[in-house]
């Protein structure tokens, strides 16, 4: 079994809040990340796939094709946008990094499967101190 990881980067704004709660409760739960005027991050996205080595090709899947899928379905949809307002795969979700990892997994999964590989992990680095890894469980 081979594990292959592709890193991409994007910048996005968001606000952590529950629209059913007053601003005071959102601030109590999410702190300054609930700022009604948003805030943003320079994210790093790591997508790891796994599969068997295709002897005739020398790889599991073409890394360029993996990059194109990530860019088409994720980066082009989220880069330099507001996750709460403009990103379809985040509609109706609290714009946490945890929810973002799950949404990216769900978006990429059918496209990775069509390539003959399995999605193993989505990792998002939000800051130098915070990251999330999701394995589809």
N, C-alpha and C positions, 0 to 999 in steps of 0.2 A: 504494500500500500504506500503510495506517494502522497505527501501533503504539499500543496503549492499555495503560496500566499502572494496576493497582489495588494499593494498599498496605493491608495488614491487620497487626495486632499480636497477639502472644500471649506468654504466659509459660510456660516449661516447665523441668523439671529433667531432668538426665541424668548419666550417668557414662560416660566414655570408657574402655572396657576390652574385652579379649578374654577370654571366660570360660575358654578353654583355657590361658591363661597364669597363672602365680602372680602375686600382688599386686606382688611386687618387679619383675617384668618389665613389668607394666602401668604401674607408676610410672615405670620407666625410659623407656618409650615415650611415655606420655601425661602424665607429670608430675602436678601437683596436680589435673588434670581427671579422674584415675582414682580420686579419693577415694571409698572404699566407701560413704560417707554422702551421696553425690550433690552436685550444685551446680546452679544454675539461671541462666537468662538471660531478659531481656526482649527478645524477638525482634521484628524487623520483617520481614515477608514482602512481596515485590513480585512480582506476577504480571503478565507482559506478554503480551498476545495481539496477533496481527496479522491483518489481513484487508482486504478492499475496503470502501470506504464504500458503505453502502446509501443511495442518494440519497433514496428516499422516507422514510427514517427519520432521516437526518442523522447516523448513526453506524454503526460496524462491528457492535457488539452493545451491548445495554443494560448500562451499567456497574453498575446495581443488580443485574441478573441475575448478572453476573460476581461481584460481592461475595457474593451469596447462595450461589453454588456454592462459593466459597472457604470461607465460614463453615461451610456444611453438611458438606463433606468433609474440611476441614483444621482450621479453628479450633476447632470444637466437639469434635473428636477429640483435640486436643493441648493446648488452653489449660488451664493450671494442673494439668498432669498430669506424670507421670514417663515420659519417652520410652522408657526401657528396659523398663518394666513394664506400662504402660497403653495404649500407642498401637499399634494393630494394624498400621498401615502401616510401623512401624519394627521389628516382630518379626524377630528373628534377625539384625539389623544392628548394627554398631557405631554408637552414637548420635552420630556426627560431623555437623557441619553439611553436609559434602559428601553424606553418605548421606541426610540429611534433605532436601536439595534434590532429589535423584534420586527419593526416595519421594514427595515432593509432586508432582513432575512426572508420575510414573506414575499417581498418584491422580487428578489433575485432567485429564489428557490426554483421556480419552474424553468427559468432560462438556463440555470446551471445544469439542471437535470437533462435538458434537451441536448446539452453538449456532451453528455455521456460521463459526467462526473457527479460527485455528491458534494453538497455544501456542508462544510465541516464547522466553520466558525465565522462569525462577524465580530470584529473588535473595533470599537470606536474610542479614540483618544480625544477627550474633550479639552483637557488641560494637561500640563506636565505632571499633575498630581492625580488626575481622575481619568479612569478608562473603564469600559464595560466590555465584557466578552459574552457572546450569546451562542449557544450550541444547538438551538432548536428544540430544547426540552420544554 
